[in-house]
Amino acid sequence: MPQIRAFQVAKQIQIKEFRRAFAAPVLAGDSAEALWAHGAEGRFAAYEYGAVAFVGVDELEQSKLLSFLAPFCVDPLADRLSEMLDVTVAAGEAQVGHTSVTVPELNLETLRILMTYVAQSVALDFFATQAQRLLTDTKALSLVLEEKGRISLSGDQLARYIAKSMNLKHTIVGSLYILDSPDETWENQELHRLDRALKRTFDIQTRYRSVAEDIQMAQENLDLLRDLSQSRKSTQLEWIIIALILVEVVNMLVERIWRHA
């Protein structure tokens, strides 16, 4: 029974550069993903959103491929997320479960769709974790603000939080094609049914929206904190200006008193 295994190895993979460096024949792909043959039966796929998928490749060869891929990974992960899908070939309509799938034929187009969905699923797990951490941090800052009326956060720290939120949002938006059905499903009814079943079982669209909503909420919290910080700085600046004016007035009064003394 073939088993597809996907890993989230980085925040992003430079697919174009890796394709030029990797000598194995490309079976399918585009600028955002690619599927290669590895050995007689093995297949290896890499995706721009930082995921990879294997089928028919043993752990030693997986390790070698990941080592070769490492220089093309942007912000590699110390702890990789993984997901597996068991594949069975049997007559009849495709049947999709959360950890297994049965298909009438395991040709290249079917295998590519299956590998893509497992990779998308593990990528969404990663995005969800990142978004939830960011949202948790901003909620904690909001609670401190509610309790103390202020937050002990410097402008640089706040700017880093905002930049992290924006970068994560850009990564999510840049991966919108996750929601698109593969081109192969447009003209093949069997692949179309399989695609719909996979999308429904892996809950791709709902999970994607949940991640996007968490990031949006976190960014709104950070924007509010930034506005409050800027307002506080403006108030401080106003008081400094008032203090300087008062000092100048006092100096003038002192000088006049000394002149008339």
N, C-alpha and C positions, 0 to 999 in steps of 0.2 A: 504494500500500500504506500504510494508516494505521500510524502509529507512536505508541505510548504512551511518554511520558517522565515519570519521577517524580524528584523531588528531596527530600532531607531538608533543610529550610530552618531548623529551629529545634528546641529540645527539646520545645516544645509550641505549639499554635496555639489561640487562643481562638475556637472555632468559633461559638458563639452570638453573640458580639459581632460577628464578621466577617459572619455571615449578615444581621444587622440593618443593617450598613453597606453591604454589596455589593448593588447594584441589579439585577444580572442575575437572570433567572428560575431558581429552584431546581428541578431535574428530579427529584432524589431525595436522601434523606439523613435524618439524625437529629441528636441533640445532639452526637454525636462526629464526624460527617463530613457532607459535602455535595457534591453534584455540580451544576454549573451549565452552562447553554448559554453559548457565547461565539461570537458571530457566527452565520453560517448553519450551519456544520458543526462548529465547534470545541466542545470540552468541557473543563472545568476542575474539578478536585476538590481539596478540602482535608480533612486528617485531623487529629484532635486530637493525635495522637502526633508532630506536627511535619512531616509529609510532605505534598507536593502532587503532583498528576499532571495531565498535559496530553495531549490528542490533537486534531489538526487546528488547533493554535494555533502560529503562527510565533514565532520567537525574540524579535522586537520586542514582540509582544503578551504573550508570557510574562514578559518583563522588566517591562512595565507592570503586569501582574497581581501579580507578586511585590512590586513597590514599593507597591501599594495594600494588600497583605496585611501588609507589614512591621510596622505599628503593633500588629498583633494577634499577633505572634510573641513567645513567651517564650524568652529566651536564644537569639537568632538565631545561626546558625553562620557563621563567616567563610569556611570551606571547605565548600561543599555537596556531599554525596554525590549521585550520580545513577544511574539505571538505565533501560534502554530495552527495549521489547518490540515487535517487528514483528508486525503482525496481517494475516493473509490470509483472505479469505472464499472458501470453496470448498465444494462439495457433499460430503456424507459426515460421519463422526463427527469431533469436535474432536480435533486433534493438538497437543500442547503440548511445546515445547522450551524450553531455558533462555533463548534470546533471541528466540524467535518462536513464534507460535501460529496455527493454522488453525482457523477456526470456520465452520459452515454458514451462520450468519446473525449480523450485527453489530447487534443491536437494543440498546435502552437497558439492559436487564437484563444482557446479555452484556458490554457495554462497561463497565458499572459494576463487575462482578466482575473483569474483566481489570485495570482501573485500580487497583482496591483491592489486588490481589495484588502488582502492581509497587510500589505505595506501601508495602505491608507489608514487602516484601523490602528496599527501601532503608532503611526504618526499622530493621529488624533488623540490617542492616550497621552502622548508626550505634550502636545499643545495644551490639552486640558490641564495637565499637571502644572505647566508653566503659568497658565492663566489663573488657576486657582491659587497658586502661591502669591502671585502679584495682587490678586483681589484680597487675599487674607492680610497681606502687609498693609494695604491701603485702608482696610477696615480697622486694623489695629491703630493706625494713625488717627483715624476718625474718632475712635473711642477715647484716645488720649486727649484729643482736642475737646471732646464733649465733657470730659471729667475735669480737665485742668484749664480749659480755655485757650490753650496754646500747645504747640508741639516743639520739642527740642530737636529740630531737624534743620540743618544748615541749607542754604540755597543750593550748594553743590550736590548735597545728598538728594534733595527734592528733584533737582534737574536730572540726576541719574535714574531715579524712579520713573520720571516722565519719559526719558529716552528709552528705558527698558520696555515700558508699555507701548510706545510708538513702534519700536523695532519688532516686538512680538505681533502687533497688529499688522504691520507691513508684511511680515512673514506669512501670517494667516491669509491676508488678501492676495498675496502672491501665489498662494496654493489653492486658489479658488477652483482650479481645474480638477481638484479632487472630486468635486461634485458632478463633473461632466461624465457622461457615459463614454466608454471607449468607442472609437470610430468603427471598430469591427461589429458592434451591435446594431448599427443603423440598418444594415442590409441582410442580417442573418436573424431569423426569428428565434431560433434556439438560443443563440448568444444573447439576444435581447431579453428573453425570459430569465436566463441565468443572471444577467446583469441586474434586473429588477429584484430578483430574489436576494442577491448578495447585498444590494443597496439597502433592502428592507431588513435583512437579518443583522447586518453590521451597523445599521442605524446611522449611516454616514451623515445624512443631511441634518438630522436632529442633533447629533453630537457636534457637528461643525457649528451650527447656530448657537449651541450652548457655550462653546468656547468663545465665539465672537461676542456674545452678550457679556460674558465675564470680563473680557478685555475692555469692552466699552464702558462697563460699570467702573472698573478700576481706573480707567483714564478719566472719567468724569470726577471721581473722587480726587484724583491727583490734580486735575484742573482747578477744583475748588480750593484745595490746599495751597496751590500756587497763587491763586487770586488773593487768598487770605494773607499769605506771606508777603506778597507785593504790597497789599494794603497796609500791613504792619510796618513794612519798610518805609512806605510813603509817610505814615504817621510819625515814625521816628525821625525821618528827615525834616518834617515840618517842625517838630519840637526842637531839633537841632538849630534850624534857621531862626526860630523864635528866641532860643537861648542866645545865639550869636547877636541878634538884634538887641536883646536886653543888655548883653555885655557891652555893646557899642554905646548904648544910651547911658549906661552907668559910667563908662569912661568919659563920655562927653560932660556929664554932670560933675564928675570929680575934677576934670580939667577946669571947668568954669568956677567951681568952688575955690580951687587953688589960685586961680588968677585974681579973684576978688578978695582973697584972704590977706 
